[in-house]
Amino acid sequence: MAVATAVALLAALGGALWLAARRLKGPGVRQLHGGGNPSLMHGKTVVITGANSGLGRATAAELLRLGARVIMGCRDRARAEEAAGQLLRELRQSGSPEPDAGAGGELVVKELDLASLSSVRAFCGELLQEESRLDVLINNAGVFQCPYMKTEDGFEMQFGVNHLGHFLLTNLLLGLLKSSAPSRIVVVSSKLYKYGDINFEDLNSEQSYNKSFCYSRSKLANILFSRELARRLEGTNVTVNVLHPGIVRTNLGRHIHIPLLVRPLFNLVSWAFFKTPLEGAQTSIYLASSPEVEGVSGRYFGDCKEEELLPKAMDESVARKLWDISEVMVGMLK
Ligand SMILES: NC(=O)c1ccc[n+]([C@@H]2O[C@H](COP(=O)([O-])OP(=O)(O)OC[C@H]3O[C@@H](n4cnc5c(N)ncnc54)[C@H](OP(=O)(O)O)[C@@H]3O)[C@@H](O)[C@H]2O)c1
C-alpha cells in the first residue's frame, strides 16, 4: 500500500515537473519582437479589431512597443480604456520608452462594434476624417461558438462579426490603405476552417444552427475573403495575408460551459499545452511588421511560416460568389 502510494506520488510529481518544464520552455514559437529593432514600426499607424483582450491585446502591446500608433477598435469603451491603461503600465514597467505621439508610438481607443454595420460605418468615417494614413489593418476580433444570436442587421452572429463586419470595415478602409501603400492587411482565421463550408442557401442559419459549424464557416470565409482581396489588390502594393494562431489561452471560450468539477483539470491542461496570448500573437505581429513578408500576399500562415490550405479554401469561384453576396449583405451594392 505504502509502495503504491509512493509510486502514485512520484508519478504525479514527475507529471507536474514535465508540464512545468514544457510550459517554461514554451511551444517553440519564434519570438520575433521586431527582430530586436524597437523602432521597426515608428511612423506606422495600425488598426487592430478586438484589441482589448487575448491575441488582439498582445498584438497591440507588441506593435506599440515597436513604436506604432495603435488604434484599438473595440466594442466596449470601458473595457478598451482599461486594457489600454494596463498596456501603457506594462510598457513603462518593461523599461521601454514612454510612447508619445512625437516618437511615433501611441495608443488610441475607438468604439467599433462589428455586430452593427452602422457602428462599422461610424468607426471608418471617424478614422478617415482623423487619420492621414493607415499602414496595417489587423482583422482580429472574433466570436466563438455562441448560442444562436443575430447581429443588429439580422445576420447570424459568428458570420456577421467574424466575416461580414470585417468585410465592410476592410472595404471602407481600402482607399486609405492604398494611399498609404506599401500597406498590409492581416486576417486572423483558425485551423477550424477545415470543418466549415459556405452554404450559400442558409448563410444566416435560419434553417438550422450548429455553433461549431458556424464558427468554422466564418473562419473559412476569412480565408476566402483574404485570397479574393489579394487578387483584387494585385499591383496596388497593399498586401493581405491570413493566419491561424494555434490554440491560445484567451477569453474566446466564454460561451463554452465547462462543468465545475472538470475546470481545474481544464485549467491545468490549458496552462500546460495552450499558447500564451503573446505566443499566439507572434504570427499576427510577424505579418504586420516583418520585412521578410514585404510584398507577400494571398498566403496562409501559422507559427510565422507559410502553410498549405485545403482545396475548399482556395476555391476561386466560391470566393468570388461569397464576395458578391457579402457586398449585397452589407449594403455596398443594392
Ligand atoms: N484563442 C484561440 O485558441 C484561437 C484559435 C484560433 C483562432 N482564434 C481567433 O483569434 C481571434 C482573437 O480571439 P482571442 O482568442 O484573442 O479571443 P478573445 O480574448 O475573446 O478576444 C476576442 C476579441 O474580439 C472582440 N469582439 C467580439 N465581438 C466583437 C464585436 N461584435 N465587435 C468588436 N469586437 C468584438 C472581443 O471584445 P470583448 O472583449 O468586448 O468581448 C475581444 O476583444 C479571433 O478571431 C479568433 O477566432 C483564436
Ligand as a Chemical Component Dictionary entry (heavy atoms), coordinates in Angstrom:
data_LIG
# 
_chem_comp.id                   LIG 
_chem_comp.type                 NON-POLYMER 
_chem_comp.pdbx_formal_charge   0 
_chem_comp.three_letter_code    LIG 
# 
loop_
_chem_comp_atom.comp_id 
_chem_comp_atom.atom_id 
_chem_comp_atom.alt_atom_id 
_chem_comp_atom.type_symbol 
_chem_comp_atom.charge 
_chem_comp_atom.model_Cartn_x 
_chem_comp_atom.model_Cartn_y 
_chem_comp_atom.model_Cartn_z 
_chem_comp_atom.pdbx_ordinal 
LIG N1  N1  N 0  -7.787  31.563 -28.830 1  
LIG C1  C1  C 0  -7.614  30.638 -29.754 2  
LIG O1  O1  O 0  -7.230  29.488 -29.456 3  
LIG C2  C2  C 0  -7.878  30.950 -31.198 4  
LIG C3  C3  C 0  -7.647  29.922 -32.136 5  
LIG C4  C4  C 0  -7.898  30.192 -33.484 6  
LIG C5  C5  C 0  -8.339  31.441 -33.873 7  
LIG N2  N2  N 1  -8.562  32.415 -32.929 8  
LIG C6  C6  C 0  -9.049  33.722 -33.400 9  
LIG O2  O2  O 0  -8.300  34.735 -32.782 10 
LIG C7  C7  C 0  -9.051  35.935 -32.761 11 
LIG C8  C8  C 0  -8.901  36.610 -31.398 12 
LIG O3  O3  O 0  -9.524  35.797 -30.420 13 
LIG P1  P1  P 0  -8.949  35.610 -28.937 14 
LIG O4  O4  O 0  -8.591  34.186 -28.818 15 
LIG O5  O5  O -1 -7.974  36.640 -28.623 16 
LIG O6  O6  O 0  -10.302 35.784 -28.102 17 
LIG P2  P2  P 0  -10.784 36.913 -27.059 18 
LIG O7  O7  O 0  -9.826  37.059 -25.954 19 
LIG O8  O8  O 0  -12.194 36.554 -26.747 20 
LIG O9  O9  O 0  -10.760 38.226 -27.950 21 
LIG C9  C9  C 0  -11.763 38.455 -28.920 22 
LIG C10 C10 C 0  -11.901 39.940 -29.129 23 
LIG O10 O10 O 0  -12.939 40.164 -30.109 24 
LIG C11 C11 C 0  -13.798 41.145 -29.599 25 
LIG N3  N3  N 0  -15.141 41.101 -30.155 26 
LIG C12 C12 C 0  -16.071 40.129 -30.029 27 
LIG N4  N4  N 0  -17.210 40.522 -30.624 28 
LIG C13 C13 C 0  -16.999 41.763 -31.113 29 
LIG C14 C14 C 0  -17.806 42.704 -31.804 30 
LIG N5  N5  N 0  -19.098 42.479 -32.071 31 
LIG N6  N6  N 0  -17.270 43.888 -32.163 32 
LIG C15 C15 C 0  -15.975 44.163 -31.854 33 
LIG N7  N7  N 0  -15.168 43.331 -31.187 34 
LIG C16 C16 C 0  -15.695 42.139 -30.827 35 
LIG C17 C17 C 0  -13.825 40.905 -28.097 36 
LIG O11 O11 O 0  -14.349 42.042 -27.414 37 
LIG P3  P3  P 0  -14.934 41.895 -25.902 38 
LIG O12 O12 O 0  -13.764 41.686 -25.012 39 
LIG O13 O13 O 0  -15.640 43.194 -25.703 40 
LIG O14 O14 O 0  -15.858 40.718 -25.925 41 
LIG C18 C18 C 0  -12.330 40.681 -27.853 42 
LIG O15 O15 O 0  -11.676 41.919 -27.796 43 
LIG C19 C19 C 0  -10.476 35.551 -33.135 44 
LIG O16 O16 O 0  -10.720 35.922 -34.465 45 
LIG C20 C20 C 0  -10.474 34.036 -33.029 46 
LIG O17 O17 O 0  -11.403 33.447 -33.907 47 
LIG C21 C21 C 0  -8.322  32.195 -31.617 48 
# 
loop_
_chem_comp_bond.comp_id 
_chem_comp_bond.atom_id_1 
_chem_comp_bond.atom_id_2 
_chem_comp_bond.value_order 
_chem_comp_bond.pdbx_ordinal 
LIG N1  C1  SING 1  
LIG C1  O1  DOUB 2  
LIG C1  C2  SING 3  
LIG C2  C3  SING 4  
LIG C2  C21 DOUB 5  
LIG C3  C4  DOUB 6  
LIG C4  C5  SING 7  
LIG C5  N2  DOUB 8  
LIG N2  C6  SING 9  
LIG N2  C21 SING 10 
LIG C6  O2  SING 11 
LIG C6  C20 SING 12 
LIG O2  C7  SING 13 
LIG C7  C8  SING 14 
LIG C7  C19 SING 15 
LIG C8  O3  SING 16 
LIG O3  P1  SING 17 
LIG P1  O4  DOUB 18 
LIG P1  O5  SING 19 
LIG P1  O6  SING 20 
LIG O6  P2  SING 21 
LIG P2  O7  DOUB 22 
LIG P2  O8  SING 23 
LIG P2  O9  SING 24 
LIG O9  C9  SING 25 
LIG C9  C10 SING 26 
LIG C10 O10 SING 27 
LIG C10 C18 SING 28 
LIG O10 C11 SING 29 
LIG C11 N3  SING 30 
LIG C11 C17 SING 31 
LIG N3  C12 SING 32 
LIG N3  C16 SING 33 
LIG C12 N4  DOUB 34 
LIG N4  C13 SING 35 
LIG C13 C14 SING 36 
LIG C13 C16 DOUB 37 
LIG C14 N5  SING 38 
LIG C14 N6  DOUB 39 
LIG N6  C15 SING 40 
LIG C15 N7  DOUB 41 
LIG N7  C16 SING 42 
LIG C17 O11 SING 43 
LIG C17 C18 SING 44 
LIG O11 P3  SING 45 
LIG P3  O12 DOUB 46 
LIG P3  O13 SING 47 
LIG P3  O14 SING 48 
LIG C18 O15 SING 49 
LIG C19 O16 SING 50 
LIG C19 C20 SING 51 
LIG C20 O17 SING 52 
# 
